[in-house]
Amino acid sequence: MKIEIFSDFSCPFCYIGEKELQRAIEQAGYTGQVEIEFKAFQINPKAPKEIGQNFLEYLMADHGMTMGEAKQMTVGIEKRAREVGLAYYYNDMKIAHTEKAHRLAKWTKQFSKEVAYNEALMAAYFIEGKDLNDEAVLLAVIEDLGLNVVDAQEVLFSSEAFIEELNMDRYDAQQIGVKSVPFFVFENRYGIKGAEPNEVFVRTLHQTAEMVGVKSSLKWAGDGEFACADGDCKL
């Protein structure tokens, strides 16, 4: 089954939602039966492109708040991230303009590395505090994936490379009314908006699988000797 994910590399709930989806795929027994396609959605296309601007300091300047108020805004996000095993640390996070990161993601798609690239870049940003405005950070991920760094540099150098693909993603988002991310589209039939709890993803996976005729590969244990059904419990 195919799942399209409208996402941005600087969106904390996108990383959380993707972790929930990954966990749901494993729990529901659909590992190896799901095709993931990422759709670019920049949540802050007007973000500065300068290297090294601290996220909290940016919030203070952009929203006219104190450092304490800026940190308070991130408390709930950090708590939600911990629920899926992610340790966000906003003190080291940098504000990011993500167009280059998205263009490079489109380039990695031809090598079937888009999912791995997405995971690596989000981990670098949210967990390690790396600066996505720094091309060296993007290229380090490319090198770790075993892809050609020189070719990737050419993509970054050309401001028009893969822009058409990003425009198509924006058009697709407009067509189905995506106004916030993450947004998950299951076989063009079901949608999940936001980083919903695990059970929502599991339920939607089962619904989609039934629609397209995909069977769960869950392995059952036990013979059902101690169980209840139809108002009767075996004793």
FIDREN-430873 format. One record per residue (C-alpha): residue in three letters; y, x, z; residue number from 1. Coordinates in nm, 3 decimals, padded with zeros to 5 digits, m for minus. Example, Ala and Ser with C-alpha at 12.3 -4.5 7.8 and 13.67 -1.06 7.14 Angstrom:
residues 2
node aa=ALA&y=m00.450&x=01.230&z=00.780&i=1
node aa=SER&y=m00.106&x=01.367&z=00.714&i=2
END
This chain:
residues 235
node aa=MET&y=00.000&x=00.000&z=00.000&i=1
node aa=LYS&y=00.355&x=00.114&z=m00.067&i=2
node aa=ILE&y=00.633&x=00.133&z=00.190&i=3
node aa=GLU&y=00.991&x=00.215&z=00.093&i=4
node aa=ILE&y=01.212&x=00.350&z=00.371&i=5
node aa=PHE&y=01.590&x=00.334&z=00.344&i=6
node aa=SER&y=01.698&x=00.616&z=00.571&i=7
node aa=ASP&y=01.955&x=00.883&z=00.646&i=8
node aa=PHE&y=01.892&x=01.227&z=00.789&i=9
node aa=SER&y=02.172&x=01.184&z=01.045&i=10
node aa=CYS&y=02.049&x=00.845&z=01.167&i=11
node aa=PRO&y=01.875&x=00.881&z=01.507&i=12
node aa=PHE&y=01.700&x=00.545&z=01.479&i=13
node aa=CYS&y=01.561&x=00.639&z=01.137&i=14
node aa=TYR&y=01.361&x=00.925&z=01.286&i=15
node aa=ILE&y=01.247&x=00.701&z=01.572&i=16
node aa=GLY&y=01.146&x=00.422&z=01.335&i=17
node aa=GLU&y=00.954&x=00.661&z=01.111&i=18
node aa=LYS&y=00.760&x=00.786&z=01.413&i=19
node aa=GLU&y=00.676&x=00.428&z=01.507&i=20
node aa=LEU&y=00.553&x=00.365&z=01.153&i=21
node aa=GLN&y=00.339&x=00.681&z=01.152&i=22
node aa=ARG&y=00.182&x=00.584&z=01.482&i=23
node aa=ALA&y=00.120&x=00.228&z=01.362&i=24
node aa=ILE&y=m00.050&x=00.350&z=01.043&i=25
node aa=GLU&y=m00.293&x=00.556&z=01.251&i=26
node aa=GLN&y=m00.354&x=00.284&z=01.509&i=27
node aa=ALA&y=m00.407&x=00.013&z=01.248&i=28
node aa=GLY&y=m00.651&x=00.226&z=01.049&i=29
node aa=TYR&y=m00.456&x=00.280&z=00.728&i=30
node aa=THR&y=m00.431&x=00.660&z=00.730&i=31
node aa=GLY&y=m00.445&x=00.788&z=00.374&i=32
node aa=GLN&y=m00.389&x=00.440&z=00.231&i=33
node aa=VAL&y=m00.010&x=00.423&z=00.251&i=34
node aa=GLU&y=00.237&x=00.559&z=m00.003&i=35
node aa=ILE&y=00.578&x=00.636&z=00.146&i=36
node aa=GLU&y=00.892&x=00.650&z=m00.067&i=37
node aa=PHE&y=01.228&x=00.738&z=00.086&i=38
node aa=LYS&y=01.550&x=00.578&z=m00.032&i=39
node aa=ALA&y=01.878&x=00.755&z=00.042&i=40
node aa=PHE&y=02.131&x=00.563&z=00.249&i=41
node aa=GLN&y=02.428&x=00.760&z=00.383&i=42
node aa=ILE&y=02.551&x=00.600&z=00.704&i=43
node aa=ASN&y=02.866&x=00.811&z=00.709&i=44
node aa=PRO&y=02.960&x=00.925&z=00.355&i=45
node aa=LYS&y=03.305&x=01.020&z=00.484&i=46
node aa=ALA&y=03.165&x=01.265&z=00.739&i=47
node aa=PRO&y=03.322&x=01.612&z=00.721&i=48
node aa=LYS&y=03.137&x=01.882&z=00.529&i=49
node aa=GLU&y=03.254&x=02.166&z=00.753&i=50
node aa=ILE&y=02.986&x=02.374&z=00.920&i=51
node aa=GLY&y=02.946&x=02.368&z=01.296&i=52
node aa=GLN&y=03.141&x=02.060&z=01.408&i=53
node aa=ASN&y=02.989&x=01.937&z=01.736&i=54
node aa=PHE&y=02.873&x=01.576&z=01.725&i=55
node aa=LEU&y=03.017&x=01.481&z=02.065&i=56
node aa=GLU&y=03.351&x=01.644&z=01.989&i=57
node aa=TYR&y=03.359&x=01.456&z=01.658&i=58
node aa=LEU&y=03.302&x=01.127&z=01.845&i=59
node aa=MET&y=03.586&x=01.211&z=02.083&i=60
node aa=ALA&y=03.828&x=01.284&z=01.799&i=61
node aa=ASP&y=03.719&x=01.002&z=01.571&i=62
node aa=HIS&y=03.699&x=00.727&z=01.836&i=63
node aa=GLY&y=03.958&x=00.853&z=02.082&i=64
node aa=MET&y=03.718&x=00.880&z=02.375&i=65
node aa=THR&y=03.648&x=01.126&z=02.654&i=66
node aa=MET&y=03.349&x=01.360&z=02.660&i=67
node aa=GLY&y=03.192&x=01.145&z=02.931&i=68
node aa=GLU&y=03.229&x=00.834&z=02.716&i=69
node aa=ALA&y=03.084&x=01.015&z=02.414&i=70
node aa=LYS&y=02.780&x=01.128&z=02.612&i=71
node aa=GLN&y=02.730&x=00.778&z=02.751&i=72
node aa=MET&y=02.697&x=00.647&z=02.395&i=73
node aa=THR&y=02.393&x=00.867&z=02.339&i=74
node aa=VAL&y=02.200&x=00.784&z=02.659&i=75
node aa=GLY&y=02.021&x=00.480&z=02.521&i=76
node aa=ILE&y=01.934&x=00.658&z=02.197&i=77
node aa=GLU&y=01.786&x=00.956&z=02.380&i=78
node aa=LYS&y=01.578&x=00.721&z=02.597&i=79
node aa=ARG&y=01.443&x=00.535&z=02.293&i=80
node aa=ALA&y=01.361&x=00.867&z=02.126&i=81
node aa=ARG&y=01.156&x=00.980&z=02.427&i=82
node aa=GLU&y=00.942&x=00.667&z=02.390&i=83
node aa=VAL&y=00.807&x=00.805&z=02.062&i=84
node aa=GLY&y=00.782&x=01.164&z=02.182&i=85
node aa=LEU&y=01.114&x=01.294&z=02.049&i=86
node aa=ALA&y=01.349&x=01.501&z=02.265&i=87
node aa=TYR&y=01.699&x=01.446&z=02.128&i=88
node aa=TYR&y=01.967&x=01.671&z=02.268&i=89
node aa=TYR&y=02.315&x=01.567&z=02.158&i=90
node aa=ASN&y=02.493&x=01.857&z=02.325&i=91
node aa=ASP&y=02.376&x=02.084&z=02.042&i=92
node aa=MET&y=02.389&x=01.831&z=01.758&i=93
node aa=LYS&y=02.634&x=01.872&z=01.469&i=94
node aa=ILE&y=02.800&x=01.600&z=01.265&i=95
node aa=ALA&y=02.649&x=01.598&z=00.916&i=96
node aa=HIS&y=02.742&x=01.498&z=00.565&i=97
node aa=THR&y=02.401&x=01.429&z=00.416&i=98
node aa=GLU&y=02.452&x=01.408&z=00.040&i=99
node aa=LYS&y=02.316&x=01.759&z=m00.026&i=100
node aa=ALA&y=02.017&x=01.693&z=00.197&i=101
node aa=HIS&y=01.940&x=01.372&z=00.006&i=102
node aa=ARG&y=01.978&x=01.538&z=m00.334&i=103
node aa=LEU&y=01.738&x=01.809&z=m00.229&i=104
node aa=ALA&y=01.494&x=01.544&z=m00.103&i=105
node aa=LYS&y=01.487&x=01.393&z=m00.452&i=106
node aa=TRP&y=01.407&x=01.736&z=m00.593&i=107
node aa=THR&y=01.114&x=01.783&z=m00.353&i=108
node aa=LYS&y=00.964&x=01.452&z=m00.464&i=109
node aa=GLN&y=00.829&x=01.603&z=m00.788&i=110
node aa=PHE&y=00.617&x=01.839&z=m00.575&i=111
node aa=SER&y=00.491&x=01.560&z=m00.346&i=112
node aa=LYS&y=00.679&x=01.723&z=m00.059&i=113
node aa=GLU&y=00.938&x=01.455&z=00.014&i=114
node aa=VAL&y=00.767&x=01.320&z=00.326&i=115
node aa=ALA&y=00.713&x=01.670&z=00.469&i=116
node aa=TYR&y=01.072&x=01.765&z=00.384&i=117
node aa=ASN&y=01.205&x=01.452&z=00.554&i=118
node aa=GLU&y=01.008&x=01.522&z=00.873&i=119
node aa=ALA&y=01.105&x=01.889&z=00.883&i=120
node aa=LEU&y=01.474&x=01.822&z=00.825&i=121
node aa=MET&y=01.496&x=01.549&z=01.087&i=122
node aa=ALA&y=01.319&x=01.769&z=01.340&i=123
node aa=ALA&y=01.561&x=02.051&z=01.261&i=124
node aa=TYR&y=01.859&x=01.822&z=01.309&i=125
node aa=PHE&y=01.766&x=01.607&z=01.608&i=126
node aa=ILE&y=01.536&x=01.840&z=01.801&i=127
node aa=GLU&y=01.661&x=02.190&z=01.718&i=128
node aa=GLY&y=02.031&x=02.112&z=01.674&i=129
node aa=LYS&y=02.049&x=02.267&z=01.326&i=130
node aa=ASP&y=02.352&x=02.201&z=01.107&i=131
node aa=LEU&y=02.264&x=02.001&z=00.793&i=132
node aa=ASN&y=02.597&x=02.100&z=00.639&i=133
node aa=ASP&y=02.467&x=02.457&z=00.634&i=134
node aa=GLU&y=02.282&x=02.518&z=00.306&i=135
node aa=ALA&y=02.086&x=02.798&z=00.474&i=136
node aa=VAL&y=01.925&x=02.537&z=00.702&i=137
node aa=LEU&y=01.822&x=02.322&z=00.405&i=138
node aa=LEU&y=01.684&x=02.621&z=00.216&i=139
node aa=ALA&y=01.489&x=02.742&z=00.519&i=140
node aa=VAL&y=01.305&x=02.409&z=00.519&i=141
node aa=ILE&y=01.239&x=02.448&z=00.146&i=142
node aa=GLU&y=01.095&x=02.796&z=00.204&i=143
node aa=ASP&y=00.874&x=02.672&z=00.489&i=144
node aa=LEU&y=00.734&x=02.408&z=00.252&i=145
node aa=GLY&y=00.637&x=02.678&z=00.005&i=146
node aa=LEU&y=00.882&x=02.563&z=m00.263&i=147
node aa=ASN&y=01.102&x=02.779&z=m00.485&i=148
node aa=VAL&y=01.421&x=02.861&z=m00.295&i=149
node aa=VAL&y=01.609&x=02.981&z=m00.605&i=150
node aa=ASP&y=01.544&x=02.651&z=m00.786&i=151
node aa=ALA&y=01.653&x=02.462&z=m00.475&i=152
node aa=GLN&y=01.976&x=02.667&z=m00.464&i=153
node aa=GLU&y=02.051&x=02.556&z=m00.820&i=154
node aa=VAL&y=02.016&x=02.192&z=m00.712&i=155
node aa=LEU&y=02.263&x=02.250&z=m00.429&i=156
node aa=PHE&y=02.500&x=02.442&z=m00.656&i=157
node aa=SER&y=02.522&x=02.157&z=m00.905&i=158
node aa=SER&y=02.711&x=01.872&z=m00.740&i=159
node aa=GLU&y=02.575&x=01.631&z=m01.004&i=160
node aa=ALA&y=02.205&x=01.713&z=m00.960&i=161
node aa=PHE&y=02.012&x=01.400&z=m00.857&i=162
node aa=ILE&y=02.331&x=01.202&z=m00.803&i=163
node aa=GLU&y=02.199&x=00.934&z=m01.039&i=164
node aa=GLU&y=01.892&x=00.894&z=m00.817&i=165
node aa=LEU&y=02.113&x=00.849&z=m00.511&i=166
node aa=ASN&y=02.319&x=00.591&z=m00.697&i=167
node aa=MET&y=02.001&x=00.402&z=m00.786&i=168
node aa=ASP&y=01.901&x=00.397&z=m00.419&i=169
node aa=ARG&y=02.241&x=00.255&z=m00.329&i=170
node aa=TYR&y=02.197&x=m00.011&z=m00.598&i=171
node aa=ASP&y=01.851&x=m00.101&z=m00.466&i=172
node aa=ALA&y=01.995&x=m00.132&z=m00.115&i=173
node aa=GLN&y=02.266&x=m00.367&z=m00.238&i=174
node aa=GLN&y=02.014&x=m00.579&z=m00.429&i=175
node aa=ILE&y=01.808&x=m00.658&z=m00.120&i=176
node aa=GLY&y=02.097&x=m00.663&z=00.125&i=177
node aa=VAL&y=02.034&x=m00.343&z=00.319&i=178
node aa=LYS&y=02.341&x=m00.281&z=00.533&i=179
node aa=SER&y=02.193&x=m00.068&z=00.809&i=180
node aa=VAL&y=01.907&x=00.178&z=00.847&i=181
node aa=PRO&y=01.626&x=00.233&z=00.901&i=182
node aa=PHE&y=01.505&x=m00.044&z=00.674&i=183
node aa=PHE&y=01.137&x=m00.061&z=00.578&i=184
node aa=VAL&y=01.016&x=m00.254&z=00.274&i=185
node aa=PHE&y=00.643&x=m00.328&z=00.253&i=186
node aa=GLU&y=00.522&x=m00.390&z=m00.103&i=187
node aa=ASN&y=00.850&x=m00.566&z=m00.187&i=188
node aa=ARG&y=00.732&x=m00.853&z=00.031&i=189
node aa=TYR&y=00.793&x=m00.780&z=00.399&i=190
node aa=GLY&y=01.083&x=m00.600&z=00.563&i=191
node aa=ILE&y=01.153&x=m00.445&z=00.902&i=192
node aa=LYS&y=01.511&x=m00.374&z=01.001&i=193
node aa=GLY&y=01.562&x=m00.108&z=01.266&i=194
node aa=ALA&y=01.333&x=00.099&z=01.489&i=195
node aa=GLU&y=01.127&x=m00.197&z=01.607&i=196
node aa=PRO&y=00.846&x=m00.163&z=01.865&i=197
node aa=ASN&y=00.508&x=m00.033&z=01.752&i=198
node aa=GLU&y=00.339&x=m00.374&z=01.749&i=199
node aa=VAL&y=00.586&x=m00.503&z=01.487&i=200
node aa=PHE&y=00.483&x=m00.226&z=01.250&i=201
node aa=VAL&y=00.113&x=m00.280&z=01.317&i=202
node aa=ARG&y=00.140&x=m00.652&z=01.252&i=203
node aa=THR&y=00.336&x=m00.600&z=00.930&i=204
node aa=LEU&y=00.088&x=m00.339&z=00.809&i=205
node aa=HIS&y=m00.200&x=m00.582&z=00.857&i=206
node aa=GLN&y=m00.011&x=m00.861&z=00.680&i=207
node aa=THR&y=00.070&x=m00.633&z=00.387&i=208
node aa=ALA&y=m00.283&x=m00.495&z=00.369&i=209
node aa=GLU&y=m00.426&x=m00.846&z=00.352&i=210
node aa=MET&y=m00.186&x=m00.932&z=00.071&i=211
node aa=VAL&y=m00.277&x=m00.630&z=m00.145&i=212
node aa=GLY&y=m00.645&x=m00.619&z=m00.053&i=213
node aa=VAL&y=m00.648&x=m00.296&z=00.151&i=214
node aa=LYS&y=m00.915&x=m00.264&z=00.420&i=215
node aa=SER&y=m00.854&x=m00.103&z=00.757&i=216
node aa=SER&y=m01.067&x=00.205&z=00.821&i=217
node aa=LEU&y=m01.080&x=00.150&z=01.197&i=218
node aa=LYS&y=m01.408&x=00.263&z=01.349&i=219
node aa=TRP&y=m01.542&x=00.015&z=01.604&i=220
node aa=ALA&y=m01.717&x=00.126&z=01.922&i=221
node aa=GLY&y=m01.947&x=m00.084&z=02.141&i=222
node aa=ASP&y=m02.180&x=m00.369&z=02.052&i=223
node aa=GLY&y=m01.972&x=m00.653&z=02.191&i=224
node aa=GLU&y=m02.218&x=m00.723&z=02.472&i=225
node aa=PHE&y=m01.940&x=m00.771&z=02.726&i=226
node aa=ALA&y=m01.691&x=m00.996&z=02.549&i=227
node aa=CYS&y=m01.556&x=m01.350&z=02.535&i=228
node aa=ALA&y=m01.524&x=m01.580&z=02.234&i=229
node aa=ASP&y=m01.506&x=m01.953&z=02.161&i=230
node aa=GLY&y=m01.456&x=m02.036&z=02.526&i=231
node aa=ASP&y=m01.773&x=m01.853&z=02.633&i=232
node aa=CYS&y=m01.817&x=m01.519&z=02.807&i=233
node aa=LYS&y=m02.146&x=m01.332&z=02.781&i=234
node aa=LEU&y=m02.295&x=m01.261&z=03.123&i=235
END
